[in-house]
Amino acid sequence: MSSANIIEQAKRSAAFAAVDKHVDSTVRVLGIGSGSTVVYAAERLVQLKKEGKLNPDLLCVPTSFQSKQLIVEAGLRAADLDDLPVLDPESADFSSIDVTIDGADEVDAKLNAIKGGGGAHLREKLVANASRKLVLIADSRKDSETLGTKWDKGIPVEVSPLAWRTIKRQLERMAPLSRAHGLAKAESAAFSFDHPQAVLRQAVRKAGPVVTDNGNFILDVSVGSIYDPLAVEQLIKMVPGVIEVGIFSGMAKEAWFGNEDGSIVCREP
Ligand SMILES: O=C[C@H](O)[C@H](O)[C@H](O)COP(=O)(O)O
């Protein structure tokens, strides 16, 4: 098997295992992530549907245009996040979604993640935030001790097109010491680069920038190793015009990694 096929097989195994563990007839609302690994989760859902193992009233909440197409093509029912009732109105839990299964670009030892390689992280974060459980699926190349050490394309940041140059300049002046911003432990650096770089993501086969599903631009912000994901997420989020940051700190409850030898690892924080 070619190395590309081995990677695809690893992604597929992780996706199948996660769906098998988390999706049964008791699940009423399911979040569907975006990207190439989630395609295999949709494949497994189609099989389970044929076997009559899904809830007949199952609603699927998409996280992108691509994700909605996966839901429709799988013969499942798509629902918008704000059309759903909360699962338990009597409790403080505001979740509308039982479980969401999504891909990731890099996942650290505590299951903090970088997402948005496909530009879908705004809706992915909204859906993750409304989910009781976020389950990540990936091949083992994404499994990392420290964010920013494996995914070297920068943190995807969705920004307003109205001020992208100003936002870029401001992000490039972010101080590496979280101490300067009072956001994390004194003396500790949130990230390693002295001079972060923010690059406007360019479209392929279209002149000009990538325009997200929400009509915005993406800056890919390289900061080196990310020692304090929450501090970096907060630092970036504070810049006016930043719509969403592709760091998901403390959101995932489980991550499934497919290995090249065919084995699967499931990790919890
Ligand atoms: O914007 C895209 C999403 O965050 C994806 O879930 C992420 O990029 C991983 O995608 P893939 O499964 O294709 O590696």
The ligand as a Gaussian input file, in Angstrom:
#p B3LYP/6-31G(d) Opt

LIG

0 1
 O      -11.239000      23.641000       8.886000
 C      -11.121000      22.428000       8.883000
 C      -11.255000      21.578000      10.066000
 O      -10.879000      22.160000      11.269000
 C      -10.725000      20.167000       9.903000
 O      -11.397000      19.388000      10.852000
 C       -9.229000      20.042000      10.116000
 O       -8.552000      20.911000       9.242000
 C       -8.736000      18.598000       9.879000
 O       -8.971000      18.242000       8.574000
 P       -8.515000      16.846000       7.952000
 O       -9.371000      15.809000       8.557000
 O       -8.728000      17.007000       6.471000
 O       -7.063000      16.687000       8.279000

